[in-house]
Amino acid sequence: MNATPTQSQDDELIIAQGVDEEPVESNRRLFEGRMLLAVSVIAGLYAFFHLAALNGLSISRMTGGAVNLPFLPRLPMETWNFRIVHIAGALLLGFTLFSATRFAPRDDGRAKITTWIGYALLIPALWSLGAALSFQREIAGGLMWNGIDERIRFNETWVYGAPLMLATVGGIVLGWFHSRGRAVLAIPDVVLSICGLAVAAYLITIYGTLMRNSTGTPFAPIGISIAAVAGTLLIMELTRRVAGLALVVISGIFLVYVFTGQYLPGFLNSPAIAWQRFFSQVYTDVGILGATTAVSSTYIILFIIFAAFLQASKVGDYFVNFAFAAAGRARGGPAKVAIFASALMGMINGTSAGNVVATGSLTIPLMKRLGYRKDTAGAVEAAASTGGQIMPPIMGAGAFIMAEVTGIPYTDIAVAAIIPALLYFVSVYFMVDLEAAKMGMRGMREDELPKFRKLARRAFLFLPIVILIAALFMGYSVIRAGTLATVAAAVVSWLTPWRMGPGAIARAFEIAGVMSIQIIVVCACAGIIVGVISLTGVGARFSNLLLGIAATSQLLAMFFAMCIAVLLGMGMPTTAAYAVAASVVAPGLVNLGVPMLTAHFFVFYFAVVSAITPPVALASYAAAGISGANPMRTSVTSFKIGLSAFIVPFMFFYNGALLMQGDWPVILRAVATATVGVFFLSSAVQGWLLGARAAWFIRAGLLIAALLMIEGGLFTDLAGIGLAVATVAVQRVFRPRPDAMIAVRGSD
């Protein structure tokens, strides 16, 4: 990525180049030669398979028949089989590309020993895969498969299950001690890839019979439970490699709860569940193959392909340069650019931390050069990038999971998200503007910025986004709309120097295949937690707990739900955070009488802002890594800047008009008063009003006025306006002296 301004041939200053290129993780292998070609082909075919399968499903629904494409299975595939292949492909690519440990500069004696052990583990891994395929031949030959026949149980346990578990556990443990060069494929990871294929081959075989209906009963083949245990371990290990330990630890706690819940008191107490029964169900649509994988295998990967095509057509660079041209001259210019660029990038980017890396590598150094403290520069970018997750149309893929879980049409969810997202960014803008005013900052000079007129001539680069939104609201399916937008990205590229030919299109599919690994495995891991919640009934008992709290105070119940949603979301990507929180918290809110859409938006927002909530704030930590500031101080500052995100959900809880529910006059009044309220909230937090520092009682008055106007009722709005007018009058007429603490903070 190039953050240094350059001059193009037509005398146009370019600030951003390569902002939407994916960063290379520290544990990602960088292959060379034939191995690079092989992995690139596999990744590209994996992404193309999904695009073909999804459009095959769409076409078959219109024509009533299946679609045959060369080199691909008969489409559309059966739903469970498609999801199993979806996860298996991610495991194959993930273990191939991501190492379990840091890379060694050269092979040592330990690497040679672990390599030979890995070769030994290949035998049981391949044996289990062969056994799964032999079961398929037996069933195709007419054998009645069931979970009671002793010979079948023996074969599933010892011919298939035991070698699979030996290879899976051995490969995971061996990977922790095996360290090779960055361009070398590790043998333990080959073992794990084969194990992932063995799990998929067995489940597709068995679920293709009547055995699918036997999951969770004594008639379920023991092999389903063993395959599910192996599959769960593989998913958790790959999640650790690509997303860190947070989600793995939480998943582990939930799995332990399954078998210890019978010993716990109160609402945590759950009935005893045998391991065979639990695992025979967790790898079904109750858990791993459920809502989270349903979304990752359709909408999420579709929009990852869309984002990869936009990357190839340099739309990300254009977005950031456009943001510099539009907002760079404003007071505290780079900070305003961070907000604008993050809102634009957030429309197509799936993660808060990824958005920070994409735009923050440009905006954070410029903010520091302009006079922002290191922690403030990082915090502004973290808060703005987190807001990108609540920005329609994609919303970090959370909107699609919400639609899957609630049954509410995606378009209704996207429309409802518009006002809260705008309020969030307006609030961050006010916070940044007031901070710049306190510190007497200027904007960037005109000669430091791209020319707006020249960038405006390339506004056609927004066309894929426009087509996506227009197609959705014209009634096209999400699959059709996403495919049209992807094609538009390729077509638009022909009007730029970066024309997408066959090579660039193949490269875009390869990028999409690699980009999809993290989100797919994270969704599968979240499915484990969702399965535990569903099978143990802990979600229903949590709902009863919320009902008990609400009997005392509904506001207290909402606050408790907020804390749980933030806690469950800490350290996790947006999709996983929302999926887990929605399973635990949202049903309780619905039982309180909160509308379904409001309840899920409430949970979604707090799952998102966990990315800037101390002590585990992934977006803030990513920004601190760029700014060089203390991570904890950066997270505290970003929490302050994004404070409105903790208020907005309560706003639309009390005032449904902010979710586009109601008549237009009511909606417009709610937006106007909420915007003014957000401004006064920002003034209270920053301690700045009418060009001067505000005394403590002025800040208190502004805070109360803001909360009254945010509440949304007619009388509270009038009371808030009255208090605000009085507070502003006192500040203008008397200019009370600010307290010493504010003066000290302002001089930092």
GUTI-854763 format. One record per residue (C-alpha): x, y, z; residue in one letter. Coordinates in steps of 0.02 Angstrom, whole numbers. Example, Ala and Ser with C-alpha at 12.3 -4.5 7.8 and 13.67 -1.06 7.14 Angstrom:
2
((615 -225 390) A);
((684 -53 357) S);
//
This chain:
748
((0 0 0) M);
((64 171 -48) N);
((22 316 68) A);
((137 442 -16) T);
((52 569 -130) P);
((101 545 -313) T);
((72 646 -470) Q);
((-12 558 -615) S);
((8 599 -799) Q);
((-145 712 -802) D);
((-78 814 -657) D);
((-197 735 -532) E);
((-129 715 -355) L);
((-159 538 -293) I);
((-160 509 -105) I);
((-214 328 -94) A);
((-151 179 -191) Q);
((-186 -2 -147) G);
((-297 35 4) V);
((-412 -111 -32) D);
((-274 -239 -50) E);
((-289 -371 84) E);
((-150 -365 215) P);
((-44 -521 225) V);
((-63 -601 396) E);
((93 -648 491) S);
((51 -834 484) N);
((-4 -841 302) R);
((107 -943 188) R);
((175 -860 32) L);
((201 -998 -95) F);
((305 -989 -251) E);
((310 -1076 -419) G);
((197 -1224 -451) R);
((130 -1227 -273) M);
((74 -1045 -289) L);
((-11 -1087 -454) L);
((-99 -1239 -380) A);
((-164 -1145 -227) V);
((-218 -997 -335) S);
((-317 -1113 -449) V);
((-400 -1201 -302) I);
((-446 -1035 -219) A);
((-514 -965 -382) G);
((-617 -1120 -421) L);
((-684 -1122 -242) Y);
((-751 -944 -261) A);
((-815 -975 -439) F);
((-903 -1134 -381) F);
((-1005 -1032 -257) H);
((-1051 -900 -387) L);
((-1103 -1036 -510) A);
((-1197 -1136 -379) A);
((-1291 -986 -314) L);
((-1341 -928 -487) N);
((-1382 -1108 -533) G);
((-1501 -1108 -384) L);
((-1576 -945 -443) S);
((-1597 -1007 -623) I);
((-1669 -1174 -567) S);
((-1801 -1084 -464) R);
((-1854 -992 -622) M);
((-1846 -1140 -741) T);
((-1892 -1281 -623) G);
((-1741 -1384 -677) G);
((-1560 -1413 -630) A);
((-1414 -1326 -713) V);
((-1266 -1421 -785) N);
((-1101 -1328 -797) L);
((-935 -1407 -853) P);
((-815 -1462 -715) F);
((-946 -1428 -579) L);
((-1072 -1540 -490) P);
((-1253 -1541 -546) R);
((-1325 -1376 -484) L);
((-1409 -1332 -374) P);
((-1337 -1449 -244) M);
((-1442 -1510 -99) E);
((-1435 -1379 39) T);
((-1345 -1477 174) W);
((-1220 -1549 49) N);
((-1184 -1375 -17) F);
((-1148 -1310 158) R);
((-1039 -1460 200) I);
((-936 -1432 41) V);
((-930 -1246 83) H);
((-849 -1281 252) I);
((-737 -1420 188) A);
((-667 -1307 51) G);
((-629 -1171 179) A);
((-539 -1299 289) L);
((-437 -1362 142) L);
((-385 -1186 90) L);
((-364 -1126 269) G);
((-247 -1263 327) F);
((-150 -1247 165) T);
((-125 -1059 182) L);
((-117 -1025 370) F);
((16 -1096 483) S);
((-16 -1151 662) A);
((142 -1065 724) T);
((264 -931 669) R);
((380 -974 527) F);
((556 -1036 555) A);
((700 -956 459) P);
((769 -1130 425) R);
((727 -1310 463) D);
((797 -1384 622) D);
((802 -1557 698) G);
((630 -1539 776) R);
((553 -1496 606) A);
((624 -1656 533) K);
((551 -1762 674) I);
((378 -1680 662) T);
((382 -1701 473) T);
((409 -1889 489) W);
((270 -1900 619) I);
((160 -1803 498) G);
((196 -1928 360) Y);
((144 -2066 482) A);
((-20 -1975 518) L);
((-58 -1967 333) L);
((-96 -2154 342) I);
((-246 -2144 461) P);
((-306 -1983 376) A);
((-310 -2064 205) L);
((-381 -2223 280) W);
((-529 -2129 354) S);
((-561 -2041 189) L);
((-556 -2208 98) G);
((-675 -2283 227) A);
((-800 -2142 200) A);
((-795 -2170 13) L);
((-816 -2358 36) S);
((-971 -2327 142) F);
((-1040 -2227 -4) Q);
((-1013 -2376 -121) R);
((-1097 -2495 1) E);
((-1249 -2384 20) I);
((-1259 -2359 -169) A);
((-1254 -2548 -183) G);
((-1414 -2563 -81) G);
((-1350 -2590 98) L);
((-1476 -2526 227) M);
((-1373 -2413 339) W);
((-1426 -2387 519) N);
((-1355 -2348 689) G);
((-1400 -2516 767) I);
((-1318 -2647 656) D);
((-1163 -2708 749) E);
((-1055 -2728 593) R);
((-1095 -2552 536) I);
((-1061 -2481 710) R);
((-894 -2573 714) F);
((-843 -2507 544) N);
((-896 -2330 585) E);
((-807 -2332 754) T);
((-646 -2422 713) W);
((-624 -2422 525) V);
((-678 -2240 501) Y);
((-692 -2151 670) G);
((-534 -2205 762) A);
((-413 -2165 618) P);
((-502 -1999 589) L);
((-486 -1945 771) M);
((-305 -2003 780) L);
((-260 -1903 625) A);
((-362 -1750 679) T);
((-298 -1736 857) V);
((-122 -1788 806) G);
((-118 -1662 662) G);
((-179 -1518 772) I);
((-55 -1553 912) V);
((88 -1586 792) L);
((52 -1421 703) G);
((86 -1326 864) W);
((265 -1393 868) F);
((299 -1398 681) H);
((385 -1244 609) S);
((444 -1227 430) R);
((482 -1089 306) G);
((347 -973 241) R);
((346 -1048 66) A);
((337 -1229 126) V);
((176 -1329 148) L);
((178 -1415 318) A);
((138 -1601 320) I);
((29 -1589 479) P);
((-81 -1465 386) D);
((-97 -1585 239) V);
((-158 -1713 366) V);
((-289 -1591 432) L);
((-347 -1547 257) S);
((-375 -1731 218) I);
((-468 -1751 383) C);
((-583 -1608 332) G);
((-619 -1698 168) L);
((-650 -1861 263) A);
((-778 -1775 375) V);
((-866 -1700 224) A);
((-865 -1862 124) A);
((-942 -1961 268) Y);
((-1076 -1832 312) L);
((-1129 -1809 130) I);
((-1142 -1998 114) T);
((-1242 -2025 273) I);
((-1352 -1870 262) Y);
((-1398 -1928 86) G);
((-1492 -2075 165) T);
((-1636 -2073 288) L);
((-1508 -2061 427) M);
((-1524 -1870 427) R);
((-1690 -1889 518) N);
((-1609 -1995 654) S);
((-1487 -1863 720) T);
((-1507 -1839 907) G);
((-1586 -2011 930) T);
((-1516 -2182 978) P);
((-1535 -2234 795) F);
((-1406 -2109 734) A);
((-1249 -2194 667) P);
((-1102 -2171 786) I);
((-999 -2109 639) G);
((-1100 -1947 632) I);
((-1049 -1906 810) S);
((-866 -1948 779) I);
((-862 -1849 616) A);
((-943 -1702 707) A);
((-813 -1708 846) V);
((-673 -1707 717) A);
((-758 -1570 616) G);
((-782 -1463 771) T);
((-599 -1480 819) L);
((-543 -1435 642) L);
((-656 -1282 638) I);
((-595 -1221 807) M);
((-412 -1246 761) E);
((-428 -1150 598) L);
((-526 -1014 688) T);
((-379 -996 809) R);
((-261 -975 662) R);
((-362 -845 566) V);
((-461 -753 701) A);
((-369 -776 865) G);
((-415 -862 1026) L);
((-566 -760 1082) A);
((-699 -855 984) L);
((-613 -1021 1015) V);
((-612 -993 1204) V);
((-796 -943 1204) I);
((-840 -1095 1097) S);
((-741 -1206 1216) G);
((-834 -1136 1367) I);
((-1001 -1170 1283) F);
((-948 -1348 1239) L);
((-894 -1380 1418) V);
((-1061 -1311 1475) Y);
((-1153 -1445 1374) V);
((-1082 -1581 1487) F);
((-1072 -1485 1651) T);
((-1234 -1385 1644) G);
((-1325 -1520 1741) Q);
((-1216 -1477 1892) Y);
((-1241 -1287 1885) L);
((-1371 -1192 1987) P);
((-1510 -1074 1935) G);
((-1549 -1030 1755) F);
((-1383 -1107 1700) L);
((-1442 -1282 1748) N);
((-1473 -1391 1596) S);
((-1523 -1574 1573) P);
((-1389 -1706 1550) A);
((-1343 -1734 1367) I);
((-1242 -1883 1305) A);
((-1096 -1839 1192) W);
((-1161 -1950 1052) Q);
((-1329 -1864 1050) R);
((-1257 -1688 1058) F);
((-1127 -1710 922) F);
((-1246 -1804 808) S);
((-1349 -1643 806) Q);
((-1220 -1504 814) V);
((-1160 -1535 635) Y);
((-1336 -1507 566) T);
((-1442 -1354 531) D);
((-1468 -1340 718) V);
((-1286 -1289 738) G);
((-1138 -1284 619) I);
((-1243 -1302 461) L);
((-1372 -1179 527) G);
((-1406 -995 501) A);
((-1226 -933 510) T);
((-1162 -1056 379) T);
((-1319 -1029 275) A);
((-1273 -846 264) V);
((-1085 -871 239) S);
((-1116 -996 99) S);
((-1233 -879 5) T);
((-1235 -692 39) Y);
((-1067 -670 124) I);
((-961 -760 -4) I);
((-1059 -677 -144) L);
((-1016 -505 -76) F);
((-836 -557 -45) I);
((-826 -596 -231) I);
((-905 -426 -264) F);
((-776 -341 -151) A);
((-635 -435 -240) A);
((-696 -371 -408) F);
((-706 -194 -338) L);
((-528 -216 -275) Q);
((-470 -267 -448) A);
((-554 -114 -523) S);
((-470 1 -393) K);
((-634 63 -320) V);
((-561 66 -144) G);
((-423 185 -200) D);
((-553 295 -281) Y);
((-662 297 -124) F);
((-519 357 -14) V);
((-456 486 -139) N);
((-634 548 -160) F);
((-647 564 30) A);
((-486 666 35) F);
((-548 781 -103) A);
((-717 805 -21) A);
((-668 823 163) A);
((-481 856 170) G);
((-497 1046 178) R);
((-612 1042 329) A);
((-548 1080 504) R);
((-448 929 562) G);
((-452 868 382) G);
((-379 691 391) P);
((-496 647 535) A);
((-646 700 430) K);
((-574 599 287) V);
((-563 447 401) A);
((-749 462 437) I);
((-799 486 256) F);
((-683 352 187) A);
((-731 226 321) S);
((-915 252 282) A);
((-880 219 97) L);
((-763 72 127) M);
((-881 2 258) G);
((-1012 -19 122) M);
((-904 -155 44) I);
((-784 -207 185) N);
((-829 -347 304) G);
((-730 -309 462) T);
((-692 -162 575) S);
((-508 -207 592) A);
((-493 -231 403) G);
((-567 -59 375) N);
((-442 14 499) V);
((-296 -62 405) V);
((-364 -9 235) A);
((-395 175 272) T);
((-299 202 434) G);
((-129 175 355) S);
((-163 337 261) L);
((-267 442 381) T);
((-179 404 546) I);
((-5 468 494) P);
((-86 624 419) L);
((-185 656 579) M);
((-26 641 682) K);
((63 762 565) R);
((-80 886 587) L);
((-63 884 776) G);
((-176 745 840) Y);
((-106 641 981) R);
((-62 463 933) K);
((-202 384 1032) D);
((-330 510 967) T);
((-278 481 786) A);
((-296 293 806) G);
((-459 312 903) A);
((-541 419 768) V);
((-501 290 636) E);
((-558 145 746) A);
((-724 228 787) A);
((-755 276 605) A);
((-709 103 540) S);
((-824 20 667) T);
((-965 127 601) G);
((-936 50 431) G);
((-1009 -112 501) Q);
((-1179 -30 524) I);
((-1178 58 356) M);
((-1298 -12 225) P);
((-1304 -102 109) P);
((-1186 -241 169) I);
((-1165 -197 355) M);
((-1021 -318 379) G);
((-1139 -458 323) A);
((-1237 -438 484) G);
((-1392 -385 388) A);
((-1397 -552 297) F);
((-1382 -653 457) I);
((-1519 -545 533) M);
((-1631 -580 383) A);
((-1595 -767 397) E);
((-1630 -773 585) V);
((-1782 -660 592) T);
((-1864 -692 424) G);
((-1875 -503 396) I);
((-1837 -456 214) P);
((-1661 -394 188) Y);
((-1722 -233 106) T);
((-1824 -189 262) D);
((-1669 -214 369) I);
((-1559 -108 255) A);
((-1686 34 254) V);
((-1706 27 442) A);
((-1517 42 463) A);
((-1500 206 367) I);
((-1545 332 502) I);
((-1450 248 647) P);
((-1296 233 536) A);
((-1304 416 486) L);
((-1329 468 667) L);
((-1174 369 716) Y);
((-1065 451 583) F);
((-1137 624 618) V);
((-1095 600 802) S);
((-916 546 763) V);
((-902 696 646) Y);
((-958 814 785) F);
((-835 735 907) M);
((-692 754 783) V);
((-740 931 734) D);
((-751 990 914) L);
((-585 906 954) E);
((-506 999 807) A);
((-584 1162 867) A);
((-515 1139 1042) K);
((-341 1109 973) M);
((-349 1249 843) G);
((-317 1132 697) M);
((-325 1175 513) R);
((-372 1073 362) G);
((-255 1011 227) M);
((-197 1132 93) R);
((-270 1122 -80) E);
((-103 1072 -155) D);
((-98 924 -35) E);
((-262 852 -99) L);
((-328 766 -257) P);
((-429 877 -373) K);
((-614 853 -336) F);
((-669 898 -513) R);
((-560 765 -590) K);
((-617 635 -466) L);
((-798 684 -497) A);
((-773 634 -679) R);
((-744 456 -618) R);
((-904 450 -517) A);
((-954 304 -628) F);
((-847 197 -511) L);
((-993 210 -389) F);
((-1101 123 -520) L);
((-1080 -56 -451) P);
((-1140 3 -280) I);
((-1284 98 -360) V);
((-1334 -54 -463) I);
((-1327 -164 -308) L);
((-1441 -50 -208) I);
((-1559 -17 -354) A);
((-1575 -202 -396) A);
((-1616 -246 -215) L);
((-1752 -115 -204) F);
((-1821 -163 -374) M);
((-1861 -333 -300) G);
((-1717 -436 -369) Y);
((-1651 -572 -255) S);
((-1492 -537 -159) V);
((-1401 -667 -265) I);
((-1457 -587 -428) R);
((-1420 -411 -367) A);
((-1247 -459 -303) G);
((-1206 -547 -467) T);
((-1261 -397 -570) L);
((-1156 -282 -462) A);
((-1005 -397 -482) T);
((-1024 -397 -671) V);
((-1043 -207 -665) A);
((-878 -193 -573) A);
((-790 -286 -713) A);
((-877 -182 -848) V);
((-839 -17 -760) V);
((-655 -63 -751) S);
((-645 -45 -941) W);
((-670 142 -919) L);
((-513 150 -811) T);
((-328 107 -836) P);
((-358 -55 -738) W);
((-461 -152 -863) R);
((-515 -325 -805) M);
((-472 -456 -934) G);
((-477 -645 -908) P);
((-319 -641 -802) G);
((-385 -503 -689) A);
((-552 -591 -670) I);
((-464 -754 -623) A);
((-358 -655 -499) R);
((-517 -578 -425) A);
((-591 -751 -396) F);
((-428 -808 -316) E);
((-429 -656 -200) I);
((-610 -693 -154) A);
((-569 -874 -113) G);
((-430 -822 6) V);
((-530 -677 81) M);
((-676 -793 119) S);
((-580 -914 230) I);
((-587 -813 390) Q);
((-771 -766 382) I);
((-826 -942 333) I);
((-734 -1029 474) V);
((-787 -894 598) V);
((-970 -919 549) C);
((-949 -1108 567) A);
((-871 -1085 739) C);
((-1013 -969 789) A);
((-1130 -1107 732) G);
((-1056 -1218 868) I);
((-1109 -1092 1000) I);
((-1280 -1070 921) V);
((-1301 -1259 924) G);
((-1257 -1267 1108) V);
((-1381 -1129 1149) I);
((-1517 -1217 1049) S);
((-1487 -1393 1113) L);
((-1466 -1348 1297) T);
((-1608 -1221 1305) G);
((-1500 -1092 1393) V);
((-1566 -955 1278) G);
((-1744 -982 1337) A);
((-1689 -979 1519) R);
((-1594 -817 1488) F);
((-1755 -745 1416) S);
((-1844 -788 1578) N);
((-1705 -701 1675) L);
((-1729 -543 1571) L);
((-1916 -551 1602) L);
((-1883 -558 1789) G);
((-1769 -406 1780) I);
((-1896 -313 1672) A);
((-2027 -336 1807) A);
((-1921 -216 1909) T);
((-1864 -100 1768) S);
((-1872 -120 1580) Q);
((-1727 2 1561) L);
((-1623 -105 1680) L);
((-1664 -259 1576) A);
((-1608 -169 1418) M);
((-1447 -114 1503) F);
((-1414 -293 1558) F);
((-1446 -354 1380) A);
((-1324 -222 1315) M);
((-1188 -282 1433) C);
((-1210 -464 1382) I);
((-1208 -420 1196) A);
((-1048 -318 1215) V);
((-968 -453 1322) L);
((-1009 -592 1198) L);
((-945 -486 1054) G);
((-775 -441 1126) M);
((-633 -505 1021) G);
((-746 -577 886) M);
((-783 -524 707) P);
((-951 -438 679) T);
((-1042 -586 603) T);
((-994 -707 741) A);
((-1026 -577 877) A);
((-1200 -541 814) Y);
((-1244 -725 783) A);
((-1199 -773 961) V);
((-1278 -621 1044) A);
((-1436 -641 939) A);
((-1455 -820 1000) S);
((-1436 -774 1183) V);
((-1506 -598 1202) V);
((-1628 -561 1061) A);
((-1760 -693 1107) P);
((-1768 -620 1283) G);
((-1797 -445 1214) L);
((-1935 -510 1100) V);
((-2017 -592 1251) N);
((-2014 -422 1336) L);
((-2125 -358 1197) G);
((-1988 -272 1097) V);
((-2025 -284 909) P);
((-1920 -415 820) M);
((-1828 -289 709) L);
((-1790 -173 855) T);
((-1729 -315 966) A);
((-1608 -382 836) H);
((-1544 -209 789) F);
((-1516 -174 974) F);
((-1410 -331 989) V);
((-1322 -302 823) F);
((-1263 -128 867) Y);
((-1188 -179 1032) F);
((-1105 -330 954) A);
((-1026 -211 827) V);
((-965 -80 952) V);
((-879 -215 1053) S);
((-738 -182 927) A);
((-702 -16 1016) I);
((-753 -66 1192) T);
((-613 -92 1320) P);
((-533 -205 1370) P);
((-542 -312 1210) V);
((-562 -189 1066) A);
((-497 -265 904) L);
((-523 -110 796) A);
((-438 2 924) S);
((-292 -117 942) Y);
((-270 -123 752) A);
((-269 67 747) A);
((-146 76 892) A);
((-29 -37 795) G);
((-27 92 654) I);
((-18 248 763) S);
((110 179 885) G);
((1 226 1034) A);
((-42 127 1190) N);
((-180 4 1139) P);
((-282 24 1299) M);
((-275 213 1294) R);
((-326 208 1111) T);
((-474 95 1151) S);
((-533 211 1291) V);
((-522 361 1175) T);
((-613 271 1034) S);
((-747 221 1159) F);
((-771 405 1200) K);
((-776 457 1018) I);
((-900 319 975) G);
((-1006 351 1130) L);
((-1160 388 1026) S);
((-1160 207 967) A);
((-1204 160 1145) F);
((-1346 286 1145) I);
((-1418 255 970) V);
((-1492 82 1011) P);
((-1586 155 1159) F);
((-1644 294 1042) M);
((-1730 176 922) F);
((-1791 67 1066) F);
((-1891 215 1132) Y);
((-1925 290 961) N);
((-1962 168 820) G);
((-1968 312 695) A);
((-1778 304 690) L);
((-1796 132 610) L);
((-1911 205 475) M);
((-2065 145 568) Q);
((-2204 274 561) G);
((-2263 419 455) D);
((-2138 532 367) W);
((-2175 687 474) P);
((-2141 585 631) V);
((-1982 510 556) I);
((-1915 680 500) L);
((-1949 758 671) R);
((-1864 612 757) A);
((-1711 628 643) V);
((-1699 816 670) A);
((-1712 810 859) T);
((-1597 659 872) A);
((-1465 747 766) T);
((-1472 902 876) V);
((-1468 790 1029) G);
((-1315 700 963) V);
((-1230 870 936) F);
((-1262 921 1116) F);
((-1202 750 1175) L);
((-1039 777 1079) S);
((-1021 952 1152) S);
((-1048 884 1327) A);
((-918 747 1304) V);
((-789 863 1223) Q);
((-827 1011 1339) G);
((-835 1135 1196) W);
((-977 1253 1151) L);
((-987 1413 1049) L);
((-801 1420 1019) G);
((-753 1406 1202) A);
((-726 1276 1336) R);
((-880 1236 1439) A);
((-893 1231 1628) A);
((-950 1071 1712) W);
((-1130 1130 1739) F);
((-1143 1184 1557) I);
((-1086 1009 1505) R);
((-1212 931 1626) A);
((-1351 1038 1553) G);
((-1302 989 1376) L);
((-1298 805 1424) L);
((-1472 810 1501) I);
((-1540 907 1352) A);
((-1463 781 1233) A);
((-1539 632 1323) L);
((-1710 716 1326) L);
((-1704 750 1139) M);
((-1637 577 1101) I);
((-1784 495 1193) E);
((-1898 550 1051) G);
((-2062 599 1133) G);
((-2143 766 1093) L);
((-2138 831 1273) F);
((-1960 768 1303) T);
((-1906 851 1140) D);
((-1982 1016 1195) L);
((-1903 1001 1367) A);
((-1734 960 1289) G);
((-1744 1107 1170) I);
((-1791 1224 1312) G);
((-1647 1164 1422) L);
((-1525 1174 1276) A);
((-1577 1352 1234) V);
((-1555 1403 1416) A);
((-1385 1319 1426) T);
((-1324 1399 1265) V);
((-1386 1569 1325) A);
((-1290 1552 1488) V);
((-1133 1504 1391) Q);
((-1151 1651 1270) R);
((-1197 1785 1397) V);
((-1097 1740 1551) F);
((-953 1639 1477) R);
((-927 1541 1640) P);
((-748 1493 1673) R);
((-713 1310 1632) P);
((-656 1200 1775) D);
((-471 1166 1796) A);
((-485 983 1745) M);
((-552 1026 1573) I);
((-416 1156 1549) A);
((-282 1028 1590) V);
((-356 898 1472) R);
((-372 1023 1333) G);
((-188 1067 1344) S);
((-130 886 1323) D);
//
